[in-house]
Amino acid sequence: MRIVFIGAGDIGLPSLEALIAAHDHELIAVVTQPDKPVGRSQKLTPSAIKLRALAAGVPVLQPEKIRDAVAELQALHADVFVVVAYGQILSRAVLDIPAKACLNIHASLLPRHRGASPIQAAIREGDAETGIAIMWMDAGLDTGDVLLMEPVTIEPNDTGGILHDRLAAVAPGCLMRALTAIAEGNAPRVPQDSSRATLTKKLERHHGRIVWDQSAEAIERLVRAYQPWPGTYGLLPIGEGKTTPLKVHRAQVIAGAEVCPIGGTVTAADNRLLVACGRGVIELIEVQAEGGKRMSAGDYLRGHPLAVGLRFQ
């Protein structure tokens, strides 16, 4: 079949590689986002998706809005569009272009965690598993019928980054099975139970602020879920009503620790940094001061002594 790949995020790279290597299908074009300004110089930089497509000799389209590229997409005479982490809503005019299907690769077990941040949500909410769903796209937000799903266990030490990479590696096999089923004319369409749906949002840096009256377990999951993006942080008071952020890169729950009744209170600050939570105590293992380097909490405390009883805001 003639395939157009539509994506921008790195999670789609293994699936793009599988399409490039496929013998049963022809990858005729890649659609990705326009080059973005990056860094202090704001130099326009292509996505990894674009670079890989060009290296493979695959034509690349980069419309500002995909709805404005309908004529170009129609001229490709594609059988299937494969969409993953593209970052734009596809209009009905775009969805209707391919002859056989418009498929989405989504990183959750739908209908749980529809939307923009399903990987982080699965860890944050304490799910035992997540997975890859191949979905027939419709005009809604991740509401289309499911063609297949592949569960993936969430391990106790998984971060958002680790789980992202594991799911990315699972996706190509799922995609190839889905394309085979479509080519053979026996691909299932299982409607989602929208009464069980949860919705995730696009994450911004401010979403990583730790709310200390949560349980230690919830905060530990948040730290893992938001690593490496958007990261988590607490606000340390520095006097005169001012605060400074302290990023938290790694943390663990301290079982059986003596609990202070006020969440955010520092309960130990010698070689270890322990903080009371709404329920339980958490140890901040790796931290980073604003403008500083990532380091162990012990190293941080040697340069930035904290008093027991100090409270994160």
N, C-alpha and C positions, 0 to 999 in steps of 0.2 A: 504494500500500500504506500501511497505518497503521503509523507508526514511533514507537518510544520510544527516545530518546537517553539513555544512561546514562554519565555522565562527570563528572570534576571538574577535571582538569588543563587548562592553557591550550592544550596541543597539540590538544585537541579543538575549539577555537573555530571554526576555518575549516570543519570538517565540520558543526558545528552550524549555521553560517551557510548552508551549502549545503542542509541539510535544511529550514531555514526558508524558503529561496527556491524550493525544488523545486515544480514544478507537477504532477509525476507521482506524488508521495507526500504524505501528510499527517502532519506531526509532531504527535502527539497529547499528548505529555508529555515532560518532562525529569526524570531522576532524578539528583541530585547529593548531595554530602556535606553534612551539617549545617554551618551557619555556624561559622567557627573564630575563636577569640580571637587577635588580632594586635597586635603591638607592646607597648610598655611598659604601655599602658593595658589591654591584653587585651580590647579592644573586639571584640564578635562581628561578624565581617565575612563577607559572602557571597562565594562564588566568582564569577569572571567568567562562568562558564557559567550560573549562576543569574541573574545580572543581565541577560545577553543574552536568556535565555528569557523572563523577565518582561517585558522591553521589547518582545518580539515577541508578547506575549499568550499564551504557551505555559504551561500548568499545570506547576508544579514540585513534585516530591516529594523530601523530604529525610529518609529514614529513618536512624536510627542504624545499623541493620543491615538490609541489603536483604532478608535471609531473613525478616525480620519483616513485610515489605510484600507478601507473596505475594498476599493477597486483593485489595489495591488494584491490583496490577499485572494480575491476571487480569481485573479489571473493565474494563480499558482495551481489551480485545479487540484486541491488537496483532498485526500480521503479522510484524514484525521488531523485535528489539532491536538497537541499535547501541551497542557498548560501547567506550570509549576512556579510558584513564588514570583509571579510577574509584577504584581503591585498595582494593576489597574483592573477595574471591573470591565468585563466583556459585554458589549451591548448585544441585543438580540440579532442585529444585523451581522455582527461578527460570528456569533454562535451558529448561525444558520449557513455559514459558508461551506464548511467541509461536507463532503458527500455522505460520510458514514457516521462520524462522531466528533464531538469536542470533549476531550477528557481532561480532568484535573487530577493531579497528584497532590493529595492533602496529607499532612503529617499528624493525623489523629484517627481514632476509631469513631467515625461519624455515627450518630449526630453529636457526640461529645466533642467539645472544643472546636466548633466552627470558628472561622475568622483568622486574624492575622498572627496570633502568637500561640498556636496550639502546643508546641513543644514545651515552652516555659510553663504554660498553664498546667500541663499534665504533671510536671514535677512539683510545682507550687501547691497543687491541690492534693498531693499525696496519692495519685493514682498508682495502682500496681502495674499497669501496662498501658501502652499506647500503641501506635502502629501506623501503617500506611494504608490509605484508602484511595482507590481509583474510582472516580465519580464521573458520571455523565453530567456535564455542566448544563445548568439552566440559568435563568436570569437572576436567581436569588443568590445570597451569600452562602456558598457551600451547602445548598439545599437539594442538589440534584440526586437522582437515584444512584445507588452504589453498585458498581460492577464487581469489585472484589475488595477484600481487606486482608491485611497481613498483620497479626499482633506482634508486638515487640515488648519484652519485659523491661521495666524500668528498674535499674539496679540501684542499691542504696547510695552509691557514691556518684551516680550520674549527675553531671552538670548539664545546663542547656546546650553547651557546645558539644559535649561528648554524645549526648542523645541525638542532637542534630546530625552528627556525622554517621551514627549508626543507622538512623532512619534513611539518610541519603543513600547509604549502601544497600539497603533493603529495596528501595524504590524501583531500580531497574528491572529486577526480576518480576515484580508485580506488574510493571508496565508491559513487559514483553508478553506475559500471560494474557493481559487484557487485550493487547493488539492481536494476538493469535485468536482469541475468542471472537473478536469482531470480524476478522478475516474469514473465519469459519462459519460465521452467522449464528453463533450460539452464545453470545455474551449476555449474561443476566442483567436485569434492571431491578434492584431491590429498593423500594421507596424507603426513605428515612422516616423514623418516628419523631416528628418535630416536637412532641410533648417532652421528649428526653433531651432536647438540644441544649447545649450551653454555648455561649458566645465569648470569644476572646477579642481583645482590642490590640491595636498597634501600640507597642511599648515605647515609652519615652524615658529619659533619664530620671525624671522626678518620680516615676513609678517605683524606683529602687530604694526610696527612703524607707528605712525600717521603722515599723510601728511596734514599739517595745512592749505594749500590753498584750500582744499576741503570745501564744505559747512558744517555748523554746523550739519545739519540733517544727512549728509553722515557720519560724524565722530561719531555721537551718535549711528547710526546703526552699525558701525564698532565695537565700544566698546561692544555693546550687542552681536553681532554675534560672536566675538572672546572670549567671556567669557564662560567657563573657559579656553579654549585653542584656539589659542596660547597666548591669552592675548594681550592687546594693551599698548603702551607706547609712551611718548614723551621724547626728549632729552633736558635736561636743561644745559645751559652753566655754567661752574664752573671756568672759567678763563684760560688763557694761551692756548686757543684753545681747551680745554678739555670739555667734556660733561658727564653728569650722567643720566641714565634712570630713569624716573618716570612712574611707571605703573599706568594705569587708569582702575579702576574696574567698575566705574559707573559714568555716565555723563548725562546731560540733556541740551536741547536747551533752550536758554534764548530768549524769544520772545520780540521784541521791544527794545533790548539793543543797546546802542550807539556802532557803529562799527568802529574799527580801521582798516585802509586800509591794514595793513600787517598781514597776517595770522600767528598765533603762538604767538602773542603779548599778554602778561598778562595785562588785563584791570582792574582787581580788585584782591587784595590779602590780605584782612583783615581777615574776618571770612569765606569768600567764595573765591574760586579760579575760576575766569572767564578768558577765553582765546578767543581772536578774531580768526575767521576762514576766509577762502576765501570769504565766505558769511555768515554773522551772527556771533553769539557769543555762546560759549558752556561753561557750568559750569562743572568743574570736582568735583564730589561729594565724591567719595572714591578713594584714591590713595595709592601708596606704594613705598617708597624709596628703592633703591637697598640695600638688606640685612636687610630691616626693615619689619614691620608688616603692614598689610592692616588697614587703618584708614580713618576717615573723613578728608576732605580737611582742615577743620578748625583746627583739631588737628595737622595735618601735618604742617600747616603754623605757628602754635605756636612754633614748634621746628625748622622749616626751613623757616624763613621769606624770602619772595620774593618781589622784587621791581616791582611796576607797570611800564610797558614799557619793562621789560625783555622779551626776545623772545625765545620760544622753537625752537630748530633746527630741 
